[in-house]
Amino acid sequence: MLVLTMLLNGIQCSCHIAKFVVYTLYYVVFAVGGVGYSVPLSLLIAGVSVTAGFMKVLPRWLVIFGLLLGVCGQLSWFSLVFPKLLFLIPFTRFPGFIWLIIVGFVMPKTRA
């Protein structure tokens, strides 16, 4: 995805293309980089939370926080239609990184 975003940004910076193409590429880059990252990340977080909640390998507060992050990330795709919802993307990305790090330390290495 990073390479695709970089290629589209390079095309967008070219001065020999029409204005509507620049706007189209802007929205494609935004969709790939912003929403295209937060939605799959939220699916990962929600999937790990549900599975860990059923198996009781994570604390309850961490499972609930993961589910809230998952819902926030899934709602972030609305920012493509309603720009006032752009705050949902960083609310998914940055706490999502922290959540993944905490889960990596808290989750047991073996099942009992």
Number of C-alpha atoms within 10 A of each C-alpha: 11 10 8 13 18 13 12 16 16 10 15 20 11 10 9 8 11 10 11 9 12 18 12 12 18 15 13 17 22 15 16 15 16 19 25 17 17 28 22 14 21 25 17 15 26 23 15 17 26 15 13 18 16 10 10 13 18 18 13 13 9 17 24 15 17 26 20 17 26 25 18 21 28 21 18 25 20 15 17 15 9 10 9 10 14 17 12 21 22 15 15 27 21 11 14 22 12 11 17 16 11 12 20 11 9 13 14 11 8 6 7 5
